[in-house]
Amino acid sequence: MAKTPLLERLEGLDARFEEIGTLITDPAVIADMKRYVKLSKEYKDLEQLLKAANKYKNLLNGIDEARLILETETDEDLREMAKEELEANTEAVPKMEEEIKLLLIPEDPEDGRNAIVEIRGGTGGDEAAIFAGDLFRMYTKYCETKGWKTEVSSFNEGAAGGFKEIVFTVSGQGVYGTMKYESGVHRVQRVPATETQGRVHTSAASVAVLPEAEPFDVEINEGEIKWDTFRSGGAGGQNVNKVESGVRLRYMWKNPNTGETEEILIECTETRDQPKNKERALTRLRSFIYDKEHQKYVDDIASRRKTMVSTGDRSAKIRTYNYPQGRITDHRIGYTIYNLGAFMDGEIQDCIDHLIVAENAEKLKENEL
């Protein structure tokens, strides 16, 4: 089997895989949760990469063996079998190489996390709030198709329907790695329900997708958190209005990137259980700080390559929903389709797949693969 540039890139991975396998059984490593989680993730990624590498090596060996048979054998049946194997393996090699190249690209460390999604109505008044509600419905339907769980943390309803603001958590396999492509400004062009003249209006809503932080990701002095409780509004029966189950936390935090101290204010009103609301508020606080602390890392990625993820600039307009034409356009990759109804019913995977392909192409360029 001839050495290929890709095989050279794979050298030494077996030794690293065995080393990590030993480390993650070490009690000292297990006691250090942050290190243990990081090593476990690397172990899983290497396991996947080595499986692909072994398939690749088997394909190359199969090609060598088939060529040898064609050079030395006279038996027609053996030669025919060798031809078929040579053709099949030669065809499979480029696909296997692409798979390995993508596996060699370092994943964004947050991709496997759950996500906290914040949708806010922007320009457009009541219509913007209605559109924010439409986006929330779109995402909940999409999450259902993926088997992901959604939980609303807090919301502020619009006067004519929808939400001025809604915050919810999405839990499941690789949520952030998929949902992160939705961060940015979403623009809608349609005749609002409140419009009497039938004119098309342009409104907008912003979507922010944050990776959910684990308790060990950030340091928070819980003794410095100021808590308030209040009666929740909205649906939920008489208990919601009579019991002070809503919680509000205030926390003074020094941003390590800027050196400035800022007050973080978070409310959680969704459940009737005050301790659960407190835990959700703490999770959002951790995720907010984690996201802010990692902004430098995100900006560094954005400066090195054209990224499809709008976390570098959350004011970027990423997508237009044109109702008169039934059109969806994603401005990052020039993706346009005319099935707006199905898209708003949660069929957004095709658009996300195109964004992932474009992102991976940029990563391959950056890593010279």
N, C-alpha and C positions, 0 to 999 in steps of 0.2 A: 504493500500500500504506500503510494507516494505521499510525501508530506505536502499538505496544502497550507496556505496562509492561515486558514481557519483552524486547522488542527494545531498549528503553532500557538494560536490564541488560547486553545483549550488546555495546553500543557500546565501541569501543576494543580489543576482543579481537584483531582482525586485526593491529593495529599491534604488540601485545604478542607475538603469534605470530611475526611477522616478526623482531622484535627478538631473541627467544630463538633463532630459527633461525640468526641471525648469531652470537650469543654462543657457541653450542655447537660452532662451527667455529673459535673463537679458541683458539690454542695455550695461552694463559695460563689460560683457563678449563678446558681439557682437563687441564692439569697439576694443577689443584685438584680432586681427585677428588670431594670432598664437594659442592662447588658444581656440578660437571659432572653428577653423578647427580641432584641436585635440579632443575636446569634441564631435563635430559632428561625427567624425570618430568612437569614442568610443560608441556613441549612436546607430549608424547604426550597429556596430558589436554586441552590446548587444541585439539589436532587433532581429537579426538573431539567436543568441544563445538562447534567450528566446522562440522563436517560436519552435526551435528544442527541447528545454527542455519540453515545453508543450506537444508536440507530444509524447515524451518519457514517461511522466507521464500518458498520456492517454493510452498508450500501457500497462503499468504496471497495471493501474486500470482495463483495459479490461481483463487482465490475472486473476486478483483477482476475478472479477465478474464471469468470465467463470468457474473458479474452484468452486466458491460458488454454481453456478447452478448445476454443476455436482455432488456436494455433497448433495444437498437438493432436487432437482427436480426429478420427476418420469416421466414427460411428455417426450416422445421420441423425438418429434420435437424440443423442447427447448434444450434438451441434445445434439442433433446433431448439432444445431446452436452453442451451447457453445463450443463443440469440435472443430468446424471449426475456431471459433474466437480465442480459446486458441492456436491452431496450428499456425494460421496466425500471431498473436501478438508475440508469442514466437520466431518465425522465424525472425520477424522484429526488435526485441529488440537489438541483437548484432550489426546490421547495424546502428541503431539509436545511439547506444553508441559510435561507431567509429566516426560517424559524429560529435557528441558533443565533443568528445575528441579532434578532430582536431580544432573545433571552440574554445575550451578552450586554445589552444596554442596561446600565444601572436604573432600576425602577425608582420613581419618586417615592421616598420613604413613607409618605402618607397614604399611598394608593389603596392599601388594604383596610383603611380605617372606615368607621361609620362617618356620616356627614351631618352637619347642622346646616340647614338651608333657611335663609332669610329672604323673604320676598316683600318688597316695599313698592307701593304705588308712587310713581314719580310725577312728571308733568302730565296734566290732563284732568286733574280734579277727580270727580266721581267716576268718570270713565276709566281713569288709571287704576282706581281701587277695584273696579269690576274686572279689569284685565288681570290684576294681581290675583284675584280669585280664580280666574280662568287658568292661569299658570299653575296655581296650587292644585286645582283639579287635574290638570294635565300630568303633573308630577306624581300625584297619588295614584292615578291610573297606571302610569308607567311603572311605578314601584311595585304595584300589584302583579304585573306581568313578570317582574324579575323575582318575585317571592320575597321582597324586602318589606320590612315593617316600618310604618311611619307613625310618629307620635308628635302631636302638636304641643309646643311648650307655652306659647302665648300668641294672642292675636288682637287686633284692633279693627273692628268692622267698619266698612265704609257706609256713609249715609244712604247711598242708593244700592248697596249690596257689595259683595266682594270684601276686600281687606285693604285698609290703609297700610297694614303691616301684619305679617304672619311668620312665625318662626316654628320650624318643626325639625325633628331628628329622623334620619333614615338609617336603619340598622340592617346589616346583611353582609354578604360576601363581596369584597372589593367595591363598596359603595362610592367612596370618595374618588377612586380612580376613574369612575364613570361619570359621576355627577359633577365633577369639577369643571367639565366643559360647558356647564350652564351658567357659570359666573359671568355677569356683565349686564348691560342694559338691553332689555327686550322691548322693541317698538311695535305698536299695533296701529294699523290704519283701517278704520271702519266707521260706519254710521252708528254713533252711540244710541243706546235705548232712550237717553234723555234728549236727543236731538229731534226737533220738530220739523226742520226744513229739509231733512234728508241729506245733509252734507257729510262728507267723509272727514273725520277728525283724526289727528295723529296724537297718540298718547304713549306713555312709556311706564315700565316697571323695572326695577333693578332686582337682580337675583345675586345673592352672595352665598357661596358654598364653602363652608369651613370644615377642615378635618376635625373630627371629635377627638379631644385630647384625653389621654389616660391620666389617672391621678398622679403617677410618677413623672409625667412629662414636664410639669411646671411646678414651681414652688409658690405656694400661696400661704400667707399667714392668716389662718381662719379666724384668729382672735381679733384681727383688724377689720373684719367684715362687719358692716352695720346692717342689721336686718330690720325690715318693717313688715308687718302683716296687714292685710286689708281684705274686705269682702269682694269676692270675685263677681263679675257681672256675666251676662250672657246666658246661654242655655245651660240646663243642668238641674232644674227643679228648685224648690224652695231652699234646700240646703246650701246652694251656692251663695245665695244672698244673705243667709243668716250666720254662716260660719266664716271666720276670718282665715280662709284657706289659701288666699293669694299671698305670695311673698315677693318682696323687693329687696335686692341687696345693693349696697354701695361699697365700692372698694377703691382705695387710692393705690395706683400702680405706676411704678417708674419704668418707662419704656427704655430698654437697654440700647436700642438703636439710635434714639434721639436724646436720651438723658432727661426728657421732660416727664413730669408727673401728671397723670390724668385720672379723673374720676370715672370709674366704670359703673354704669347703672343697668341692672338686669331685673326684669320682672318675669314671674312664672305664675300662671293662673289656671292652668288647664285642669288639674285634678282636684278632687275634694279633699285630698290628703295633703296636709301642710308639709310633713316630712318629705313626701315624694316631690312636691314642688320645690322644696329647698334643695334636694339632691339634683334635680334638673337644672335649677339656677346655677348651682356650683359647677355642673358639667359645662354649661354654656360659658361661665366665667373662665374655666380652665381652657376651653377651646378658643375663646376670644384672645386670651393672652398668648397661647401657643401659636395661633395664627399670626399675631403681631410680631412675635419674636422670630418667626420664620419668614417674615416678609423680605428680609435681606437676601435669604437663600432663593426665594422666588424671583426677586428682581435680578439676581445674578444669572439665573437661567434665562430670563427674558432678554437680558442684554447679550447673551451668547448665541441665542438662536430665536428664530421666529416661532413663538409658542402659540399653540391653539387655545391655551388656557388663559382666561382673562384675569387671573389673580394679580398679575403685575399692574393692571390698570382697570379697576372695577367700574370706571366711568365709561369704558369702551362700549360702543353700540355693537352688539354681536349678531342680532337677528331681527328681521322684520316679518310681521304677520299681516299680510294684506288680504282682508276679507273680501273686498269687491272682486279681486282676481283669484281668490282661493289659493294664494301663493305664500310659500314660506321661503325666505332667503337667509342663509347664514353668510354674513359678510366676511368672515375670516377665511373661508375657502371657496367663496363663490358658488355655494351649493344652493340650488333652487329646485323646489318641487311644487306640484299643484294638487296636493291632497290635504289641505288645511284642516278639514273636518276630522280626518283620521288622526292627524298630528295632534290636534287639541284633545283627542280621546286617548292620548298616551303613546301613540305609535311614533316615537322619536328615535328609536334605536338606529335606524338607517343613517340619520344625520350624525349621531354620535359616532357610529362606525367610520364614517368619512373623516370626521375630525381626528379620530385615533390614528387612522392610516396616515393622514397629513402630519400629525405630531411625530409618529414613528419615523417617517421619512426625514424629518428635520433632525431627529436624534441620531439616525444612521449617518447623516452627513457630519454631524458634530463629532461622532466617535470614529469617523473615517472607516466605516464598515461597508 
